[in-house]
């Protein structure tokens, strides 16, 4: 199944076009190294949370916007081979030297897909999630997520992906574990829902929230929902 390299970054709002050019220029290299898809999505509906949120995850400043992005690979082996090429190719150093954001606060990791349900096409809108899940509850989370994925698809979603933390490093400034205040017995799920447009997403969410299949499972979530991070993002690159 798909292996995911997931990223979250804080980018100055004034650097949006510079960031778009930066990732557009970098995309052919990542595709050359083995990525099958690269998506960059600009924060559009990123709420403040009481316990955790995307802004806190990357220590975003008041003039910065959160970017939720990922690369897809056909396998972990393909991802690992690409990582080696990225580390050794001199062209990547040039890309890194031109980053129009603070790379020290970017969080990243490798995730093995649990669910990849739907059609792979260019979405008009993306809902992104970070979830702390007890390792012992992996099976229960998968069962819950499978049911939820069907509900999202029934109400307009194009594709639902749930990916289980596989190589999630500790960071010096920020990281996924700190983002969701993960405990030692928890893993990180990197997840997203693709929609054809923001309008379909907004209408779909109303239906999702009213759907009896979602209501029945609210009291049996196999994770701490108060520490789940979520937000809406508008794609600025899909290569």
C-alpha positions as CSV (number, residue, x, y, z in Angstrom):
1,X,0.0,0.0,0.0
2,X,0.9,3.7,-0.3
3,X,3.7,4.9,2.0
4,X,3.4,8.6,3.0
5,X,6.0,11.2,3.9
6,X,4.0,13.8,5.8
7,X,5.0,17.4,6.5
8,X,3.6,20.4,8.4
9,X,5.3,23.8,8.1
10,X,4.8,27.4,9.1
11,X,5.2,29.8,6.1
12,X,5.0,33.6,6.2
13,X,1.8,34.7,4.5
14,X,3.8,37.2,2.5
15,X,5.9,34.3,1.1
16,X,3.0,32.3,-0.4
17,X,4.0,32.8,-4.0
18,X,7.7,32.2,-3.2
19,X,6.7,29.0,-1.4
20,X,4.6,27.9,-4.3
21,X,7.5,28.4,-6.7
22,X,9.9,26.7,-4.2
23,X,7.8,23.5,-4.1
24,X,7.0,23.6,-7.8
25,X,10.7,23.7,-8.6
26,X,11.4,20.9,-6.2
27,X,8.6,18.6,-7.3
28,X,10.4,17.2,-10.4
29,X,13.3,16.1,-8.2
30,X,11.1,14.3,-5.8
31,X,9.3,12.6,-8.7
32,X,12.7,11.6,-10.1
33,X,13.7,10.1,-6.8
34,X,10.5,7.9,-6.7
35,X,7.6,9.9,-5.3
36,X,4.4,9.2,-7.2
37,X,2.6,12.3,-5.9
38,X,3.4,15.5,-4.1
39,X,0.7,17.7,-2.6
40,X,1.1,21.1,-0.9
41,X,-2.0,22.6,0.8
42,X,-2.2,26.1,2.2
43,X,-4.0,26.7,5.5
44,X,-7.5,28.0,4.9
45,X,-9.7,26.9,7.9
46,X,-7.2,26.2,10.7
47,X,-8.9,26.7,14.0
48,X,-7.2,27.4,17.4
49,X,-7.5,24.5,19.7
50,X,-7.9,24.3,23.5
51,X,-5.2,21.6,23.9
52,X,-3.5,21.2,20.6
53,X,-3.7,22.7,17.1
54,X,-1.8,23.0,13.8
55,X,-0.4,26.5,14.7
56,X,1.0,25.3,18.0
57,X,2.4,22.2,16.3
58,X,4.9,24.3,14.3
59,X,5.0,27.3,16.6
60,X,3.4,29.4,13.9
61,X,3.7,33.2,14.4
62,X,0.9,35.6,13.8
63,X,2.0,36.4,10.3
64,X,2.5,32.8,9.3
65,X,0.2,30.2,7.6
66,X,0.2,26.5,8.3
67,X,1.0,24.3,5.3
68,X,-0.1,20.6,5.3
69,X,1.8,18.6,2.7
70,X,2.6,15.0,1.8
71,X,4.5,12.8,-0.7
72,X,3.2,9.4,-1.7
73,X,5.5,6.4,-2.5
74,X,4.5,3.0,-3.8
75,X,6.3,1.3,-0.8
76,X,8.4,2.0,2.3
77,X,11.4,0.6,0.3
78,X,10.8,3.2,-2.4
79,X,10.5,6.0,0.2
80,X,13.8,4.9,1.9
81,X,15.6,4.8,-1.4
82,X,14.3,8.3,-2.2
83,X,15.5,9.5,1.2
84,X,19.0,8.3,0.4
85,X,19.0,10.1,-2.9
86,X,17.6,13.3,-1.3
87,X,20.4,13.3,1.3
88,X,23.2,12.8,-1.3
89,X,22.0,14.8,-4.4
90,X,23.7,18.3,-4.5
91,X,20.6,19.7,-6.2
92,X,18.6,19.2,-3.0
93,X,21.1,21.4,-1.0
94,X,20.3,24.2,-3.4
95,X,16.6,23.6,-2.8
96,X,17.1,23.6,1.0
97,X,19.2,26.8,0.8
98,X,16.3,28.7,-0.9
99,X,13.5,27.7,1.6
100,X,11.2,30.7,2.1
101,X,10.3,29.5,5.6
102,X,11.9,28.3,8.8
103,X,12.8,24.7,8.2
104,X,13.8,24.1,11.8
105,X,10.1,24.3,12.8
106,X,8.8,22.0,10.0
107,X,7.7,18.6,11.3
108,X,8.0,15.4,9.2
109,X,7.8,11.7,9.3
110,X,7.1,8.5,7.5
111,X,3.7,6.8,7.7
112,X,2.4,3.4,6.5
113,X,-1.2,3.6,5.1
114,X,-3.9,1.9,7.0
115,X,-6.7,3.1,4.7
116,X,-6.5,4.4,1.2
117,X,-10.0,4.6,0.1
118,X,-11.2,6.5,-3.0
119,X,-10.2,7.9,-6.3
120,X,-6.8,9.5,-6.8
121,X,-7.6,12.8,-8.6
122,X,-6.7,16.4,-8.0
123,X,-8.8,17.6,-5.0
124,X,-10.1,21.1,-4.6
125,X,-9.9,21.0,-0.9
126,X,-8.2,18.9,1.9
127,X,-9.0,18.2,5.5
128,X,-5.9,17.3,7.4
129,X,-5.5,15.5,10.8
130,X,-2.9,14.5,13.3
131,X,-4.1,11.9,15.8
132,X,-2.5,10.4,18.9
133,X,-3.6,6.7,19.1
134,X,-2.5,4.2,21.7
135,X,-0.4,1.5,20.0
136,X,-2.6,-1.2,21.6
137,X,-5.7,0.4,20.0
138,X,-4.5,0.2,16.4
139,X,-7.0,-2.4,15.4
140,X,-9.9,-0.5,17.1
141,X,-8.8,2.7,15.4
142,X,-8.7,1.0,12.0
143,X,-12.2,-0.4,12.5
144,X,-13.5,3.0,13.5
145,X,-11.7,4.8,10.6
146,X,-13.0,2.4,8.0
147,X,-16.6,3.2,9.1
148,X,-15.9,6.9,9.1
149,X,-14.2,6.7,5.6
150,X,-17.4,5.3,4.1
151,X,-19.5,8.1,5.7
152,X,-17.2,10.8,4.3
153,X,-17.4,9.2,0.8
154,X,-21.1,8.9,1.0
155,X,-21.3,12.6,1.6
156,X,-19.0,13.8,-1.1
157,X,-15.4,13.0,-0.2
158,X,-13.1,11.8,-3.1
159,X,-10.6,9.9,-1.0
160,X,-9.7,9.1,2.6
161,X,-6.2,8.2,3.8
162,X,-5.2,7.1,7.2
163,X,-1.5,6.4,7.8
164,X,0.1,4.9,10.8
165,X,3.4,6.3,12.2
166,X,6.3,4.2,11.0
167,X,9.4,6.5,11.2
168,X,8.4,9.5,13.3
169,X,11.6,11.1,14.6
170,X,12.0,13.3,17.6
171,X,12.8,16.9,16.7
172,X,14.9,19.6,18.3
173,X,12.3,22.3,18.0
174,X,9.1,20.7,16.9
175,X,7.9,17.1,16.0
176,X,4.7,15.1,15.6
177,X,4.8,13.6,19.1
178,X,5.0,17.1,20.7
179,X,2.3,18.4,18.3
180,X,-0.3,16.1,19.8
181,X,1.3,15.7,23.2
182,X,1.7,11.9,22.6
183,X,2.5,9.7,25.5
184,X,5.1,6.9,25.4
185,X,2.5,4.3,24.6
186,X,0.9,6.3,21.7
187,X,1.6,6.4,17.9
188,X,0.8,9.2,15.5
189,X,-1.7,8.9,12.7
190,X,-1.3,11.3,9.8
191,X,-4.6,11.5,7.9
192,X,-6.4,13.5,5.3
193,X,-9.7,13.7,3.4
194,X,-9.8,14.9,-0.2
195,X,-12.9,16.8,-1.5
196,X,-13.7,18.1,-5.0
197,X,-14.2,21.7,-3.6
198,X,-14.5,23.7,-0.4
199,X,-18.2,24.1,-1.0
200,X,-18.7,20.3,-1.3
201,X,-16.6,19.9,1.9
202,X,-18.7,22.4,3.9
203,X,-21.9,20.8,2.7
204,X,-20.6,17.3,3.3
205,X,-19.4,18.1,6.8
206,X,-23.0,19.1,7.8
207,X,-24.2,15.7,6.5
208,X,-21.4,13.8,8.2
209,X,-22.1,15.4,11.6
210,X,-25.8,14.6,11.3
211,X,-25.2,11.0,10.1
212,X,-26.3,8.4,12.7
213,X,-23.3,6.2,11.8
214,X,-21.0,9.0,13.2
215,X,-23.1,9.8,16.2
216,X,-23.2,6.2,17.4
217,X,-19.4,6.0,17.6
218,X,-18.7,9.3,19.4
219,X,-18.5,7.8,22.8
220,X,-16.2,4.9,21.8
221,X,-13.3,6.7,20.1
222,X,-10.1,4.6,20.8
223,X,-8.0,7.8,21.3
224,X,-8.1,11.1,23.1
225,X,-10.1,13.3,20.7
226,X,-9.2,16.5,22.7
227,X,-5.6,16.2,21.4
228,X,-6.5,15.5,17.8
229,X,-5.4,18.3,15.4
230,X,-7.4,19.2,12.4
231,X,-7.9,21.9,9.8
232,X,-8.9,22.7,6.2
233,X,-6.4,23.4,3.5
234,X,-6.5,24.6,-0.1
235,X,-4.1,22.8,-2.5
236,X,-1.5,25.0,-4.2
237,X,0.4,22.2,-5.8
238,X,-0.6,18.7,-6.8
239,X,2.2,17.1,-8.8
